[in-house]
Amino acid sequence: MRAMAQAPLLQLSQISLTFGGNPVFDGLDMVIQPGDRVALVGRNGSGKSTLMKVMAGLVEADQGARSLSPGVRVGYMEQDPEFAGFATLGEFAAQNLDPSEIYRIEMAAEGLDFNPDLAPERASGGERRRAALAKLLAEAPELMLLDEPTNHLDIAAIGWLEARLRETRAAFVLISHDRAFLRALTRATLWVDRGQVRRRDSGFDGFEEWRDTIWAAEDEARHKLNRKIKAEARWAVEGISARRKRNQGRVRALQALRAERASQIKRQGTAAMALEAAPPSGKLVAELEHVQKSYGGRAILRDFSLRVMRGERVAFVGPNGIGKTTLLRLITGAEEADSGTIRRGTGLEVAIFDQSRAQLDPNATLWENLTGDPLMRVPGQADQVMVRGQPKHVVGYLKEFLFDEAQARAPVRALSGGEKARLLLARIMAQPANLLVLDEPTNDLDVETLDLLQDILSEFDGTVLLVSHDRDFIDRIASTTLVFEGEGKVTAYAGGWSDYMAQRPAVEKPGAASVSVAPAAAPKGKPKAGAKPGLSFTESHRLEKLPAEIARLEAEIAKLAELLSDANLFTREPVKFRKATEAMAARQAALEAAEEEWLALAEKAEG
């Protein structure tokens, strides 16, 4: 007998939605099946987040139906969660959990690197978003909707999240600009383009070739339509006087062809971004020798030396808050070292992309943010800005970065994250520079804009200093990667992220995400402090940490055993019983692996 097909988790039927002008979606049909791992992609402003909110039931369509299979829970990672009434981030994240399940928040907090005891009013936007992500993961719904989950995560946390999503049995839909993340996790792709949603039953890898094939076919069809209209129009001019009554059908056909062309929604172009290099700087951009820098007794840099030469592309990677931005500020002279020497090159013209977008006034309009910049102001011309030495109309320049005329007078606070990034790029690209300092430029940008930015940086004649957690972007740009390893240690590796992964020490923690940052190997003949005989430094560190990990797993198993000891749990709450059983099996397997690892390392240490 053939197995019965599983019912879809979520189905959207003939969904139509309009916000003011053109419809966002019209007659949309979509299905999410059990086990689906879907990349939701499209240009900034195409409606991805709106579609995800429709899927979550947070936005009601004008027409159409949204249906869920019985018992299916949908979880949505909120971009701006509401923390009113919650004393801590952990309390917010655990609001829908049974007390016996609170350990899930502690595990997520450790992996995502946030403090669950932190009060929301003292937390950064990134910490609040990480708490929202922890909440979703801990609740473990059957369908997870994640809108840019990697924003504000460092590479280690992205690796942790990647590993958790790879292991989950739940279906999920991802919006992300992180190509490496999407390639690693997705098995289907939903592409939102001009109100239409196409599905491809393959992951993100290969999406761009598929998209370009569709666009090429569309362009060919448009070209044929234009040729047909041209031929019919010529006939109308030359032959309409003869047999007028008999040929009215052809006239109406010509009108229909023109109406078809007018109804086609034009593809949004790419931003007309460009960089103009200032006159070359000196051959040496910056040289740091034996630099020390600390904050509040915590070492940021310890005996750090670095030489940056003209034309280099240097990527800075490491956990959030470890000191990447501080090193950028030391190199540019915005901060001074506690000790050591810093020599900066001659003729430097610096342009800075600030991850906090602090250069933008959120309450001012886009127009005011450009004309108010002293470097862009054109004396006596309130509607002009200076762009690489030439005056341009403000609206014309904004259109080059895909803003329409109506947005020019809107406040910056109304913009999406991707739009704010494009506006900041418009400001820094207006002035010639020979040193670009880019602190998290990839957050919120769509794939097409990232491609364009990469092309521009590749052709740029100056020097680039880049802080990013986007592994694919680092691979495409960096000639050198600086890895911040903690306690003031920074190690340089030739090439990008993949090159660093190939060069780093081979020893990894079992079960750890493949993107975790491992400490650099100690020089031969000089074992690091704390290393045990017969073990590398990393193995010694792991041996010391394993007892605590084993104790944590034993405590989690005990909590789950207590929960499962309720004889009526299966009858009363079958879903909770199933999830607790699965969690128990996973923890027991992890405990067995940790104990075996400890025994192997202990034997090796004893020789």
C-alpha positions in Angstrom: 0.0 0.0 0.0 1.2 3.5 -0.7 1.8 5.7 2.3 -0.6 8.6 2.7 0.9 12.0 1.9 1.5 14.2 4.9 -0.8 17.2 5.3 1.0 20.5 4.8 1.9 22.5 7.9 0.8 25.8 6.4 -1.1 26.7 3.3 -1.8 30.1 1.8 -4.5 30.2 -0.9 -5.2 33.1 -3.3 -3.7 35.7 -0.9 -4.0 39.3 -2.0 -2.6 42.2 0.0 -2.3 45.9 -0.9 -0.5 48.6 1.1 -1.6 51.9 -0.6 -0.4 51.6 -4.2 0.5 48.5 -6.2 -0.5 45.1 -4.6 2.2 43.5 -2.6 0.8 40.1 -3.5 -2.1 39.1 -5.7 -3.5 35.6 -6.0 -0.6 34.0 -4.1 -0.7 30.3 -3.4 2.0 28.7 -1.2 2.5 25.5 0.8 5.0 24.6 3.6 5.4 20.9 4.1 6.7 19.0 7.2 10.4 19.1 7.3 10.7 21.9 4.8 13.9 24.0 5.1 13.2 27.1 3.0 15.2 30.1 2.0 12.9 33.1 1.5 14.7 35.5 -0.9 14.1 38.6 -2.8 15.2 42.2 -3.2 15.0 44.7 -0.2 11.4 46.0 -0.2 10.0 43.1 -2.3 7.7 41.9 0.5 9.7 39.1 2.2 9.1 40.2 5.7 5.4 41.0 4.9 4.9 37.5 3.5 6.5 36.0 6.6 4.1 38.0 8.8 1.2 36.7 6.7 2.5 33.2 7.3 2.8 33.9 11.0 -0.8 35.3 11.1 0.4 38.7 12.2 -0.7 40.5 9.0 -4.2 39.8 7.7 -4.5 39.6 3.9 -7.2 41.6 2.0 -8.3 38.4 0.3 -7.5 34.7 0.5 -7.1 32.1 3.2 -4.4 31.0 5.6 -4.8 27.5 7.0 -2.8 25.4 9.5 -3.0 21.7 10.1 -4.4 20.8 13.5 -2.0 21.0 16.3 0.7 22.9 14.3 2.3 25.8 16.2 4.0 28.5 14.2 6.8 30.5 15.9 8.0 33.9 14.5 11.2 35.6 15.5 10.2 39.2 16.2 12.5 41.9 14.9 11.5 44.4 17.6 10.1 42.3 20.5 8.0 43.9 23.2 9.6 43.6 26.6 7.1 45.5 28.7 6.3 43.7 31.9 9.4 41.5 31.8 12.2 42.1 34.3 14.9 40.3 32.4 15.7 39.0 28.9 15.4 35.4 30.3 12.0 36.0 31.7 10.8 37.3 28.3 12.3 34.3 26.5 10.8 31.8 29.0 7.3 33.3 29.1 5.6 30.3 27.3 7.7 27.5 28.8 7.0 25.1 31.6 9.4 25.6 34.6 11.0 22.3 33.8 12.0 23.6 30.4 13.8 26.7 31.5 17.1 25.0 30.9 16.5 25.5 27.2 16.8 29.3 27.6 20.1 28.8 29.5 21.5 26.6 26.7 20.4 29.1 24.0 21.8 32.0 26.0 25.2 30.3 26.2 25.2 29.5 22.5 23.9 32.9 21.4 26.1 34.8 23.9 23.6 36.9 25.9 23.0 37.3 29.6 19.4 36.2 30.4 19.6 38.1 33.7 20.0 41.4 31.9 17.2 43.9 32.2 15.7 44.8 28.8 16.2 48.5 29.3 20.0 47.9 29.7 20.2 45.5 26.7 21.4 46.5 23.3 19.2 46.0 20.2 21.3 42.9 19.4 20.9 41.4 22.8 17.1 41.9 22.7 17.0 40.2 19.3 19.1 37.3 20.5 16.6 36.9 23.4 13.8 36.7 20.8 15.7 34.1 18.9 16.3 32.1 22.1 12.6 32.3 22.9 11.7 30.8 19.5 14.2 28.0 19.7 13.2 27.1 23.3 9.5 26.9 22.4 10.3 24.5 19.5 7.2 25.0 17.4 6.6 22.7 14.4 7.2 25.6 12.0 9.8 28.4 12.7 9.8 31.7 10.8 13.2 33.5 11.1 13.6 37.0 9.7 17.4 37.8 9.5 18.3 35.6 12.5 22.1 36.1 11.9 22.0 39.9 12.2 23.9 41.0 15.4 25.3 37.5 15.8 29.1 36.9 15.7 30.6 34.0 13.7 30.7 31.6 16.7 27.0 32.3 17.5 26.1 31.9 13.8 27.8 28.5 13.9 25.9 27.5 17.0 22.6 28.5 15.4 23.5 26.7 12.2 24.2 23.5 14.1 20.9 23.7 16.1 18.8 24.3 12.9 20.6 21.4 11.1 19.6 19.1 14.0 16.0 20.2 14.4 13.1 18.2 13.1 10.9 21.3 12.8 10.3 23.0 9.4 11.7 26.5 9.1 11.7 29.4 6.7 14.7 31.7 6.7 15.2 35.3 5.4 18.9 36.0 5.4 21.6 37.8 3.4 24.2 35.3 4.6 24.9 33.1 1.6 27.0 30.6 3.6 24.2 30.2 6.2 21.5 29.7 3.5 23.6 27.2 1.5 24.3 25.1 4.6 20.7 24.8 5.8 18.1 25.1 3.0 16.6 22.5 0.7 14.0 24.7 -1.0 13.8 28.3 -2.1 10.9 30.8 -2.3 11.7 33.8 -4.4 9.6 36.9 -4.0 9.8 39.1 -7.1 7.3 41.9 -8.0 4.4 40.4 -6.1 4.9 36.9 -7.4 6.3 34.0 -5.4 8.1 31.1 -7.2 9.2 27.9 -5.5 12.3 25.9 -6.4 12.7 22.5 -4.6 16.4 23.0 -4.1 18.3 25.0 -1.6 19.8 28.5 -2.0 22.9 27.1 -3.7 22.1 27.5 -7.4 19.3 30.1 -6.8 21.2 32.9 -8.6 21.7 30.9 -11.8 18.0 29.9 -11.7 16.9 33.5 -11.1 19.1 34.8 -14.0 17.7 32.1 -16.3 14.1 33.3 -15.5 15.1 36.9 -16.0 16.8 36.1 -19.4 13.6 34.3 -20.6 11.6 37.3 -19.4 13.8 39.7 -21.3 13.6 37.6 -24.5 9.8 37.5 -24.2 9.7 41.3 -23.7 11.9 41.8 -26.7 9.6 39.6 -28.9 6.6 41.5 -27.6 8.2 44.9 -28.5 9.1 43.6 -32.0 5.5 42.4 -32.5 4.1 45.8 -31.3 6.5 47.6 -33.6 5.4 45.5 -36.6 1.7 45.9 -35.8 2.1 49.6 -35.3 3.8 49.9 -38.7 0.8 48.1 -40.3 -1.6 50.4 -38.5 0.0 53.5 -40.0 0.4 52.1 -43.5 -2.7 49.9 -44.0 -5.5 51.0 -41.8 -7.1 53.2 -44.5 -7.9 50.1 -46.6 -10.6 47.7 -45.5 -11.1 49.6 -42.3 -14.1 47.6 -41.1 -12.5 44.2 -41.8 -9.3 45.0 -39.8 -10.7 46.5 -36.6 -9.8 43.1 -35.0 -6.1 43.8 -35.7 -6.4 47.3 -34.2 -7.9 45.9 -31.1 -5.1 43.2 -31.0 -2.5 46.0 -31.1 -4.2 47.8 -28.3 -4.2 44.5 -26.3 -0.4 44.0 -26.9 0.3 47.6 -25.7 -1.9 47.0 -22.6 0.1 43.8 -21.9 3.3 45.6 -22.1 2.0 48.4 -19.8 0.8 45.9 -17.3 4.3 44.3 -16.9 6.0 45.3 -13.7 9.5 46.5 -14.4 12.3 44.8 -12.5 14.0 47.0 -10.0 17.5 47.8 -11.1 20.6 47.6 -8.9 21.8 50.6 -7.1 24.2 52.8 -9.1 26.8 52.6 -6.5 30.3 53.8 -7.3 33.6 54.6 -5.5 36.2 57.1 -6.6 39.6 56.6 -5.1 41.3 59.7 -3.8 45.0 60.3 -4.7 47.0 57.3 -3.5 48.1 57.2 0.1 51.6 56.5 1.1 52.7 52.9 0.6 52.4 52.3 4.4 48.8 52.8 5.7 49.4 51.9 9.3 52.0 50.2 11.5 51.3 49.0 15.0 54.2 47.7 17.2 53.7 46.0 20.6 50.4 47.8 21.2 48.5 47.3 24.4 44.9 48.3 25.0 42.6 47.5 27.9 39.2 48.6 29.1 38.3 48.2 32.8 41.1 45.7 33.4 40.0 43.5 30.3 42.7 43.1 27.7 41.6 44.1 24.2 45.1 43.9 22.6 48.2 42.5 24.2 51.6 43.0 22.6 49.9 43.4 19.2 51.9 44.2 16.0 50.5 44.7 12.5 51.5 46.4 9.3 48.8 47.4 6.7 50.1 48.3 3.3 48.3 50.3 0.6 45.8 48.2 -1.4 45.4 45.4 1.3 41.9 44.1 2.2 42.0 43.2 5.9 39.0 41.4 7.5 38.5 41.5 11.3 36.6 38.5 12.8 35.7 37.4 16.3 33.0 37.4 19.0 30.9 40.6 19.5 32.5 42.9 22.0 36.0 41.4 21.7 37.6 44.6 20.4 37.3 44.6 16.6 35.9 48.1 16.4 38.5 49.3 19.0 41.3 48.2 16.7 39.7 50.0 13.8 39.6 53.2 15.9 43.3 52.7 16.9 44.3 52.4 13.3 42.4 55.5 12.2 43.5 57.6 15.2 40.0 57.9 16.8 41.6 56.2 19.9 45.1 55.9 21.3 46.8 52.9 22.7 47.7 52.4 26.3 51.3 51.6 25.3 53.2 50.7 22.1 53.6 52.7 19.0 51.2 53.4 16.1 52.4 55.0 12.9 49.9 56.1 10.4 50.7 56.6 6.7 50.6 59.9 4.7 47.9 61.2 2.5 45.1 59.1 4.0 41.5 60.0 3.0 39.2 57.9 5.2 35.6 57.0 4.7 33.9 55.1 7.5 30.8 52.9 7.5 29.6 52.7 11.1 27.7 49.6 12.1 25.6 51.7 14.5 24.5 54.0 11.7 25.4 56.9 14.1 26.2 59.1 11.1 22.5 59.2 10.2 20.0 61.4 12.1 16.9 59.2 12.5 14.6 62.2 12.9 15.8 64.1 9.9 14.7 63.3 6.3 16.9 61.5 3.8 17.2 64.9 2.0 18.4 66.6 5.2 20.8 63.8 6.0 22.6 64.3 2.6 22.4 68.1 2.3 23.3 68.5 6.0 26.6 66.7 5.5 29.3 69.4 5.4 31.3 67.4 2.9 28.3 67.1 0.5 26.8 70.6 0.9 26.8 72.8 -2.2 26.9 76.5 -1.1 23.7 78.4 -2.1 22.1 75.3 -3.5 19.6 73.7 -1.0 18.6 71.0 -3.5 22.1 69.9 -4.6 24.7 67.7 -3.1 28.4 67.3 -4.1 29.1 63.8 -5.4 32.7 63.1 -6.2 33.4 66.7 -7.2 30.2 67.2 -9.2 26.9 68.8 -8.0 23.8 66.6 -8.3 20.2 67.0 -7.4 19.4 65.3 -4.1 16.5 63.2 -5.5 18.6 62.2 -8.5 21.4 60.9 -6.3 18.9 59.1 -4.0 17.4 57.4 -7.0 20.8 56.0 -7.8 20.6 54.1 -4.5 17.0 52.9 -5.2 15.1 55.5 -3.2 12.0 57.1 -4.8 11.0 60.7 -4.7 8.4 60.2 -1.9 11.1 58.8 0.4 13.4 61.8 0.0 11.2 63.8 2.4 10.5 60.9 4.8 12.4 60.5 8.1 15.3 58.1 8.3 13.6 56.2 11.2 11.0 55.0 8.8 13.5 53.2 6.7 14.2 49.4 6.8 17.7 48.2 7.9 18.7 47.6 4.3 17.6 51.1 3.3 19.5 52.7 6.1 22.6 50.8 5.0 22.1 52.0 1.4 21.7 55.6 2.6 24.9 55.4 4.6 26.7 54.0 1.5 25.4 56.9 -0.5 27.0 59.3 2.0 30.4 57.6 2.1 30.5 57.1 -1.6 30.0 60.7 -2.4 33.6 61.6 -1.4 36.8 60.3 -2.8 38.7 58.1 -0.3 41.7 55.8 -0.3 41.0 54.0 3.0 37.6 52.5 3.5 36.7 51.4 7.1 33.6 49.2 6.9 32.2 48.1 10.2 29.4 45.5 9.5 28.4 46.8 6.1 26.6 43.6 5.0 23.8 43.6 7.7 20.4 43.9 6.0 21.6 44.3 2.4 20.0 42.0 -0.2 22.1 39.6 -2.2 22.1 41.8 -5.4 23.4 44.8 -3.4 26.0 42.7 -1.7 27.2 41.5 -5.2 27.5 45.1 -6.4 29.3 46.2 -3.2 31.7 43.3 -3.6 32.4 44.2 -7.2 33.1 47.9 -6.2 35.4 46.9 -3.4 37.3 44.5 -5.7 37.9 47.3 -8.2 38.7 49.9 -5.5 42.4 51.1 -5.7 42.6 52.0 -2.0 42.8 50.0 1.2 39.9 48.3 2.9 39.5 47.4 6.6 36.4 45.2 7.0 34.5 44.0 10.1 32.0 41.3 9.2 30.4 38.1 10.3 29.4 37.2 6.7 31.8 34.3 5.9 31.0 34.4 2.1 31.6 38.1 1.9 34.9 37.8 3.8 36.0 35.1 1.3 35.2 37.3 -1.6 37.0 40.4 -0.3 39.8 39.7 2.2 43.5 39.2 1.4 44.2 38.9 5.2 42.0 37.8 8.1 42.7 38.9 11.7 41.1 36.5 14.1 40.4 37.8 17.7 40.8 34.9 20.0 40.3 36.6 23.4 42.5 37.8 26.2 44.1 40.3 23.9 45.4 37.7 21.4 44.9 38.4 17.7 46.3 36.2 14.9 46.7 37.0 11.2 45.9 34.5 8.5 46.5 34.9 4.8 43.3 35.0 2.7 39.7 35.0 3.7 37.5 32.9 6.0 37.9 29.6 4.2 41.6 30.1 4.1 41.7 30.7 7.8 39.6 27.5 8.3 42.1 25.5 6.3 45.1 27.0 8.2 43.8 26.8 11.8 44.6 24.0 14.2 42.9 20.7 13.3 41.7 19.9 16.8 38.0 20.7 17.2 35.5 20.2 20.0 33.3 17.2 19.1 29.8 18.5 18.1 31.0 22.1 17.9 29.9 24.2 14.9 32.3 24.1 12.0 32.7 27.9 12.1 33.8 28.3 15.7 37.0 30.2 16.2 39.7 28.0 17.5 42.8 29.3 19.3 46.0 29.5 17.1 48.6 26.8 17.5 51.4 27.5 19.9 54.9 27.7 18.3 56.8 24.4 18.2 58.9 23.8 21.2 57.0 26.3 23.3 53.9 24.7 24.9 51.3 27.3 26.1 50.8 27.9 29.8 48.3 25.4 31.2 49.0 22.7 28.6 49.3 19.2 30.1 52.1 16.8 29.0 51.0 14.9 25.9 48.1 17.2 25.1 47.9 20.3 23.0 46.7 23.5 24.6 43.3 23.1 23.0 43.0 19.5 24.3 44.1 20.6 27.8 41.5 23.3 27.8 38.9 20.8 26.6 39.9 18.3 29.4 39.4 21.0 32.0 36.0 22.0 30.6 34.5 18.6 30.1 33.6 17.9 33.8 31.4 20.9 33.9 29.8 20.0 30.6 29.1 16.4 31.9 27.6 17.8 35.1 25.4 20.2 33.1 24.1 17.3 30.9 23.5 15.1 33.9 21.4 18.0 35.5 19.4 18.4 32.3 18.8 14.6 32.1 17.6 14.7 35.8 15.1 17.5 35.0 13.8 15.7 32.0 13.5 12.4 34.0 11.5 14.3 36.6 9.2 15.6 33.9 8.7 12.2 32.3 8.1 10.5 35.7 4.5 12.0 35.5 2.5 8.9 34.4 -0.3 11.1 33.0 2.0 13.3 30.9 1.6 11.2 27.7 -2.3 11.3 27.9 -2.5 14.9 29.1 0.1 16.5 26.8 1.4 14.1 24.1 3.4 16.8 22.3 5.3 17.8 25.4 5.9 14.1 26.2 7.3 13.4 22.7 9.6 16.5 22.8 10.8 15.6 26.3 11.5 12.0 25.2 13.5 13.3 22.2 15.4 15.7 24.3 16.2 13.0 26.8 17.6 10.8 24.0 19.7 13.6 22.7 21.1 14.6 26.1 22.0 10.9 26.9 23.8 10.6 23.6 25.7 13.8 24.3 26.6 12.7 27.8 27.9 9.4 26.5 30.1 11.2 23.9 31.4 13.6 26.5 32.3 10.9 28.9 34.1 8.9 26.2 36.0 12.1 25.1 37.0 12.8 28.7 38.4 9.2 29.1 40.3 9.4 25.9 41.9 12.8 26.8 42.7 11.7 30.4 44.4 8.5 29.1 46.4 10.6 26.6 47.4 13.1 29.4 48.7 10.1 31.5 50.9 9.0 28.6 
